[in-house]
Amino acid sequence: MKSMLNAALILAVSGTAALTVTLPASAQVGVSFRAADVAVAYQDGYWDNHHTWHAWQHDSDWKAFRDQHPEHYRDYNHDRDDHHDH
């Protein structure tokens, strides 16, 4: 009986380890910003609703924001924007 419990425990632990190893990369990556907090976005970062500047942490962040929220995105760096519409 004791050896059966040990075998069950080993199988449970090894099954959990296998699940941990096989997680897709997308499940391990978090979003580094909330789109609702972005007032105006640029290629090099964004102004939030409290007028604080944030640089993008990943190129994929600004590209995703650009594609999903074109009305709040300017396709150039923020220092080119003379009229500062943020």
C-alpha positions as CSV (number, residue, x, y, z in Angstrom):
1,M,0.0,0.0,0.0
2,K,2.8,2.4,0.9
3,S,4.6,1.8,-2.4
4,M,1.3,2.5,-4.2
5,L,1.0,5.9,-2.5
6,N,4.7,6.7,-3.3
7,A,4.1,5.8,-7.0
8,A,0.9,8.0,-7.1
9,L,2.9,10.9,-5.5
10,I,5.7,10.5,-8.0
11,L,3.2,10.5,-10.9
12,A,1.4,13.5,-9.5
13,V,4.7,15.5,-9.1
14,S,6.1,14.5,-12.5
15,G,2.7,15.4,-14.2
16,T,2.8,18.8,-12.6
17,A,6.3,19.4,-13.7
18,A,5.5,18.4,-17.2
19,L,2.6,20.9,-17.3
20,T,4.8,23.6,-16.0
21,V,7.4,23.0,-18.7
22,T,4.9,22.9,-21.5
23,L,3.1,26.2,-20.9
24,P,3.1,28.4,-24.0
25,A,5.3,31.4,-24.1
26,S,2.3,33.7,-24.4
27,A,1.0,32.5,-21.0
28,Q,4.2,33.6,-19.4
29,V,4.3,37.1,-20.7
30,G,2.3,39.9,-19.0
31,V,1.0,43.1,-20.5
32,S,3.2,46.0,-19.3
33,F,0.5,48.7,-19.6
34,R,-3.3,49.2,-19.6
35,A,-4.7,50.7,-22.7
36,A,-7.4,52.6,-20.7
37,D,-4.5,54.5,-18.9
38,V,-3.1,55.8,-22.2
39,A,-4.1,59.3,-23.2
40,V,-1.8,59.7,-26.3
41,A,0.7,57.2,-27.6
42,Y,3.7,57.5,-29.8
43,Q,6.4,55.2,-31.1
44,D,8.7,55.9,-28.2
45,G,6.1,55.8,-25.4
46,Y,2.9,57.3,-24.1
47,W,1.4,59.9,-21.8
48,D,-1.0,58.5,-19.3
49,N,-4.2,60.1,-18.1
50,H,-2.3,61.7,-15.2
51,H,0.2,63.4,-17.6
52,T,3.1,61.0,-16.8
53,W,5.4,59.9,-19.5
54,H,6.1,56.1,-20.0
55,A,8.5,54.5,-22.4
56,W,7.2,51.3,-24.0
57,Q,8.9,48.3,-22.5
58,H,8.6,46.2,-25.6
59,D,8.1,47.0,-29.3
60,S,5.2,44.7,-29.4
61,D,3.4,47.0,-26.9
62,W,3.3,50.1,-29.1
63,K,2.5,48.0,-32.2
64,A,-0.5,46.3,-30.5
65,F,-1.7,49.7,-29.1
66,R,-1.3,51.3,-32.6
67,D,-3.4,48.5,-34.2
68,Q,-6.1,48.5,-31.5
69,H,-6.4,52.2,-30.7
70,P,-5.4,54.2,-33.8
71,E,-7.4,57.2,-32.6
72,H,-5.0,57.7,-29.7
73,Y,-1.8,56.8,-31.5
74,R,0.7,59.2,-33.3
75,D,3.1,57.3,-35.7
76,Y,6.2,59.3,-34.7
77,N,8.3,60.0,-31.5
78,H,6.7,62.3,-29.0
79,D,9.4,65.0,-29.1
80,R,8.4,65.8,-32.7
81,D,4.9,66.8,-31.6
82,D,5.1,70.6,-31.3
83,H,1.5,71.2,-30.2
84,H,1.6,68.5,-27.4
85,D,-2.0,67.2,-27.8
86,H,-1.8,65.1,-24.6
